[in-house]
Amino acid sequence: MPASDSPSFRTWLAAFAFAAVTVAASLPAQAQVARIDPVTDAELQDPSPDEWLMWRRTLNGWGYSPLDQIDRDNVADLRMVWSRGLGPGRQQGTPLVRNGVMYMPNPRDLIQAIDAVTGDLLRQYQRDRPDDLADYMIPGLIGHNRNIAIYDTLLFDSTSDDYVIALDATTGEVVWETEVLDYRVNPANQTSGPIVADGKVISGRSCHPRGGPHACVIVAHDALTGEELWRRRLIPGPGEFGDETWGDVPFEERGHVGSWMVPSFDPELNLVYVGTSVTSPPHKFMLGGVDRTHLYHNSTLALNADTGEIVWYYQHLNDSWDLDHPFERLLVDTPVRPDPAAVSWINPRLQPGEERRVLTGIPGKTGVVYTLDRETGEFLWATPTITQNVISGIDGATGAVSENAELVFTAQGQVVLACPHASGGKDWEAGAYSPLTNTMYMPLRNVCARMRASTFEDEEASRLYAIAWRSQIAPGTDQVGAVHAISAETGATAWVYEQRAATMSLVATGGGLGFGGGVNGRVRA
């Protein structure tokens, strides 16, 4: 569930002002606004420290800036350099910076080019949006835009009317646009934009249940031409692997397994890592039976970047509570030495201290940290952070997750107290990883929900999930927001920071600092 308009807007204004301060500190006195140097694959794989070329700066999803000018000794001297208002709507976007120009995704298909030194608006693109989008899509999600991508001299975005587009970064003019879905037939909400992996624009989407399985797709396009290169459906069909996991649910009635956040990419393995969401409805007694796993919902998928083929998958949760798992996957090379005193579930075959190429982080709303071998998908270790009661155990040898049977909905009218709430735990707000400390820093929420399984006709229930819920603070605390610092090597929690206001996305820096906002409109270091 998204945060409310007002807090998200205030949080972003604070974070945007911080971006203005830090970007200005790393730029020459006069920004280069008349041209753009073509962005190459090599730069995307190893970007210059003074530029921000994608959502989390690097394809490994770290959210880490190597810049070290600002540190503990001088961070208190930061002052606002400039600020400017953004477009109306929920502000959840991350700007890109190239050649002194900040490219800012706004809600409702607005992209602005801003002089990063002065804050002046250089140009903008406003898409002409159809008037009937709300007739086909989830109204509350129309217009979200968390990121755009850049490659060569082009900017890329996924639009509200289900196109992928390329803009000339120097003029804002459309170079190409390719329809992914007919939103009147197979609607999907575009709440996040793409990444570029070896010249391919790769995008996911939040598919509406009425769009059926064909709306739930990851798609790759040629960055220079817009030609579709491959399409990966996230729900198996008849005769395909995983079809049987949906039981007797007809193929056309399967839906809502989307990938609505931003992928990560390992160029050496040529693998794109995406996470997926819950089914609709979440409670499986209405969807073929609670004993079905309904692939590939709430999973990590490793896709061949050239073909879209699923190389491996790992399912994090057979979800009855709208606890999606689409969030950032951190790609880290590290010794793996999970501490049995701190980590709940460990692969018994793991040799402590062995070097692994891992995929780690908190991929879903449960707040559970998962660490997998990113080449094979082998489960290595996992452990909870905030209060959670939906997962009762994980088999260390197989990685198989067991859900708390007392909380699994089996009939309409059943009421449970599930922790965390469907807004997390963890949500779209991104964590960060610092190679200086080999530690991940995660924004979390201490929130639970009293849930009642219902029907789509129930006016008190969500029309998307057939669940009525009421949120409450998790037991044992009166603080909603939290940041957990967790070792990627041992899984031990180095420290926990809590505050009354929910916490937002984080950035780690070469100055040994972490920056993050809260819904109270404050930025902290």
N, C-alpha and C positions, 0 to 999 in steps of 0.2 A: 504494500500500500504506500503511495507516495506521501511525502510530507505536505503539509498545507502550503498554500500559495505564499502567504505572507512570511513565515519563518524562512522558507527556502530562499525567498527573494532577498531578505535582509542578510542572510548568511552569505549569499553569493556576492552582494555588494561589498561586504567586508573582505571576502577572499579576493575579489576583483581589485580592490584597492591595494591589497598586499601584492598582487601580481604586478600592478603598476609600479610599486616601489622597487621590487626585486628585479623586474625586467629593466627598468631605467638604470639601475646600478650596473648592469652588464652591457649597456649599449653605448655607442659613440654619441657625441653631443647632438648630432642631427641624424635622425633615422632615415634610412634609405626607403623612400616610399614610391619611387617611380618605376622600379623594376623588381624582379625576383630572380634569384639564381635558381636554375632547375634543381629540384630535390632528387637525389639519386637513391637507388636501393642501398648503396654503401652508406650513405648518410642516415637513412632510416635505421640501418642495423648498428650504426655507431655515430649517433648525432653529436654535433658540437655542443659543448657544455652551455654555451650562451644562447642556444635556441631550443624551442619546444615544438617538436615536429609531429607529435601525435598525442593521443589522450593521456597516457601515463609517461610521456616523454620517450620511452623505449618500448620495443616490441615485446620485451619480457615482462611488461606490466608493473615495473617497480615503483613508479612515481617518485623517482630519486633524481635530484639535481646535484651534479658534482661541484657546483659553484660553492666556494668556501669563504668569500669575502665577508659574509654576514655570519657571525659566530656568537658564542655566549658573551663575549666581551663587549660587543657593540650592538647586539640585537635591540636593546632598549632605545637605541638612537633612531630606529626606523620612523619615518614620517611619511604621511601621504603626499605623493607628488601630484597626482591628479585623480579625478573620478569622473564618471559620466553615467548617465542613466542608460539602461538597456531596454529592450522591447518588453511589452507586457507579457505576463505568463509566468509559469514556474521556471525559475532560473536554476538549471542543473548543469550548465555547460562548462567546458574547459577550453580556453583559447589556445590557439597555436601561435608561435612566434617564428617569423622568418624574415631576415634582412630588415629588422627593425619595425616590421608591421605585425600587429596582433590581429589574428582572424578569429572573430568571436561568434560561435553559434548561439543564436537566440531562439526562444520559443517561436512556434508558428512559422517555420521555414524562412527565418530572417538570418542572414549572415552578414556581419559587418567587418570591414577592414579599418583598423584604428591605428593611428600613429602611436607606437608604443612609448615614445618619449613625451609627447605633448598631450595625448589623449584625444586628438582631433579625429573626427570621422572622415575617412578618406573616400569611402564608397560603400555601398551595400547592395545586397541582392535580396529581394523580397519575392518569394514565389507566389504566383497567382493560384490560390487554392480553391478547389471546388467547394460549392456551398453545401453539399449534401454529405460531407464526411461523417458527421455525427449520426447520420441515419444508418451507417454500416459499421462504425468502429466503436471502441470504448471511449465515450466522450471525454472522460477525465484524463485520458492519455494522449489525446490529439494535440499535437504541437510540441511535445517534449523533444528536446534535442540536446543530448549530453556531449556530443563530440562531432567533429569533422576530421577529414584526413587530407594530406597534401602529398603530391608526387609530381615530378617534373615542374611545370608551372601551373598546375591544376589543383583546385580544391574539390573535395568529394563529399557528398552528403546523401543520406537516405531521407526522402521526403514524406510528408504526411499522406500523400496520395499514392504511395508505394512505388515510387521511382527511385533509381539511383542516378545522381546527376554529377556532372563535372563542370566547374566554373573556371574561367580564366582568372587567375589570382590577381592579375594586374588591372583588370577591367570590371570584373564581376559578371561578365557575360557568360551565358550558357554555351559550353562547347559541345557537350552531348548529354542526352538523357535517355535512359532505358527503363521501360516499364518492367518491374519485377512481378507485380500482381495486379489484376483488375480488382480494385478495392470494393466494387459492387458485387463481385462474385466470390472472391477469396480474400476478405479484408484482413489486414495485419497492421497493428500500430507500430510506427517507427519511433521508438523512444531513444535510440542510440544510433550513432553513425558507424561507418566502416573503419577498417584498417587497410593499409596497402602492404601486401606481402609479395615481393619479387614481381612487381608490376601488375599485380592483381588486386582489384578492389573487392574486399571480402566483407559481406554484411549479413547481419542477422536481424530478427524482428520478433515482436510480440504478437503472435497470431490469435485472432479472434476466434472463439469456438465456432461461430457460424461460417467461418472460412474453411472449416474442415482440415484434413491433413495436408492439403496442397498449399495452404497458407503458411505452414510451419517449415520454412526453408532457410538454409544458408546458401548464399549465392555469390559467385565470383564473376567479376567483369574485367575485361582488358582495360587498364587504366587510361590508355591513350585513345581507344576507339569506342568504348562502351559495349563492345560485343560480350554477350554472356558466354562464359567459358565452362562453367559447371553449376549444378544445382543439387543440393543435398537435402532431401526431405528428412525431418526429424522423427517421423512416425512411420514405422514399417507397414508395408502393405501385403496383400496376399502373395504367398510364395517367397517373401523376403525374410531374412533372419529377424527374429523378434516378433513376427506376426502373431505367433501363438501366445505371447505375453499379454495380449489384449482380449483373450478369451473369445466370446461370441459377439463382441462389439463389432458391428459392420464397419468396414474401412471408412466409408464416408462420414460416419458419426464419431470418428476419433479426431481429437483436436486439442488445441491450446498448448501444445508442447513447443514453446518458443525459445528463442535465444536472444534475449532483449538487452544484453549488455555487450561489451566490446571484447573481441577475441584477443589472444596472445599468439605469438608466432616464434618458432625456433627455426632460423634459416638453415642451420646445420642438419637438423633432422627433417627439414621441410615439412613440419607439422604445424597446423593451426589448431589451437585449443579453444573450444567453446563450451559454455555451460548452458544448461537448459532449465525449463520451468516446470511447474506442476501441470497436471491435466485439469480439464474442466468437465464435470465437477471434480474437486479433489477427492471426495470420499468415494472409495472404489466399490462400495456395495451398489452404487448406481451405475457402475461402469465395468461390468463383467465379473466383479467379485474381488474381495479383499485379498485373495491369495494370488492375484495377478500383479505383475511388476510394471506393465505398461511402458515398455521401452519406447523412446529413450528419455523419459521424463526424469528431471532432477539428476542429470548425469553430467560427467565430463566426457567430451568426445575429442579424440585426436584425429584430425582430418588431414589426408594428403593434400598439400596446398595446390598441387597440379591437377588433381582429379576430383577432389571432394570425397574420396573414398574414406570410410571409417576404418582407421588403422587399429584403434582400440577404444574401449569405453569403460567407464566405471560409474556405477549408479550409487549415489550418496544417500538416497532416502526414497522409500516407497511412501509418497507424501499424501496425507489426508487433510492437511491443515494450511495449504497455500504457503509453503516454506520453500520457495524457489531457490535454485542453485545456479544462477547465470553470471555470478560476479567474477571479478578479476582473478586470473590464474597467474601466480608469480612463478617465473622460471628462474631457478637458482641452481648453481653448481656448488655443492657443499658436502663436507663430511656429514654423515647421518649417524647420530648417536643419541637416540631418544632416551631420556631419563625415566626409568620405571617409576620413580617417585613423583614425577610430574605429568607423565603421559599415560592415558587410560588404555590405549589399544596399540600394540606393537606387533609387527610381523616377527614371528620367532626365528625365521631364517635369516634375518638381518644381522650382519656382522657389524658390531658397533665401531664407528669410525670410518667405515668404507665410504669412499667418494662416490657420490651419485649426482646425476643430472635430474633434479626433482622438479615437480610441479607442486607448489605449496600455497598456503593461504587459507582464507575462510571463504569458500566458494558459494555458501548458501546462508539462508536466513537463520539456520539453527545455531550459528556461532561456533560450530565445530571446525577445528583446524584439521585439514587433511594434507598429508604428504604422500605423493605417488611418484614412482619412477616415470619420468615423462617420455621415455622412449618406449616402454613396454606397458605402462599402466599398472604395474605391480603396486599393490598396497604396501606402504612402509610403516606409517603410523598415523594416528589421529587422536585428538583430545578435545574435550569441550572447553569453553571459556566462560561466557555468561551462563546464567541459569537456563538449563534445558531439560526437558523430561520426555521428549518424543523418541529419542534414540536410547534403547536399553542396553545395547552392546554392539560391538563389531568384532567379527572373527578375524584375529590377527593373521592367520594363515591364508585366508581367502579374501579378506576385505569385505565379506558379506555383512551388510548392516541389518540389525534387528530393531524393529520398531516396538515401542511400548504398547503391548496389546490392549491395555486398559484405556488407551487414548484413541485407538483406531476406531473410526466410526463404522458401525455395523447396521444402523437403522436410523430412520428419520426421527427427529426429536431427541436423540441422544445428546447430552451436554457433557463437555469435558473442559478442564482447565489445562491449556496447552502453553508451554513455554519453549521458545519465545513466541511473541505475537507475529502476525503475518507481515509486519513492517520490520521485523528483526528485533533482537539479534543483530545480524548484519543485513544491510540493504545496499542500494546502489552506491552509497557513499564509499569511495575507494580507500583502501588501506595503502600503506607504503612499505617499502623494504629498503634498508640501508646496507650496502656491502661493507661499510666501515664497522658495523657491529654484528653482521649476519643475523639481523633481527627484523621481524615484520611488526608493523605498528597498525593496529586495527581499530577503526571506530565502531563501537557497538552500542546496543541499547538494552537496558534491563527492563524488558516489557513482556508481559504474558497476555493471554486472552482467554476469556470464557466463551467457548464456541458451542453452537447448537447446529447439528446437521439438519438441513431443511430441504426445501424444494426451490426451483427457480421461480415459482409463482408466489412465494412468501414475500410480502412487502417489507418485512423486517430483515430479510436476508439479502446478501449480495446476489445480484442478478447474474453475476459472472460465475460465482462459486457455490451458490445454494447453501451458504453458511451465514448464520447470524452470529455476530461476535461483539464483545465488549472488552476493551483493553484495560489492563491494570498494571501497576508497577510490580516487578518480580518480587517474590518474598525475600525478606532479609536485607532490603535496601530501600532508601528513599531517593536514590539518585538514578535518573534515567540514562544519562549519557556516560560513556566510558571509552577509554582508549587502553588497549592491552598491548604490551610489548612482549613478543614471543620469539624465542630463539629458533631459527630455522634448523639448527644443528641438533639441539637437545629437546626442543618442545617445551622447555621450562619458561614460565612467565617471569620476565625480569622485573616488571612493575605494572601497576594498574593505576590509571588516573580516572576519577569519577567526578561528575558534576550534575547539577539538576537538569540542565538543558541537554537535549540530544546532541551528539557530536556529528560532525560532517567529515568530508574527505580530508586526507592528510597528504603532506609532501615531506619527504626526508631530504636533507641537504648534506653537501660535503663539508659544511661548517659544523657538523655534528648536531644539527637541530632538526626538530620536526615542527611543521606548521599545520594548524588545522583550525577550522571554524566550528561554530555551534549554532543551533537555531535561535539563540539569543542575540545573534548578530555580532559576536566577538570572535576575533582571531587570536589564538594563543601560540606561543613558541615554547 
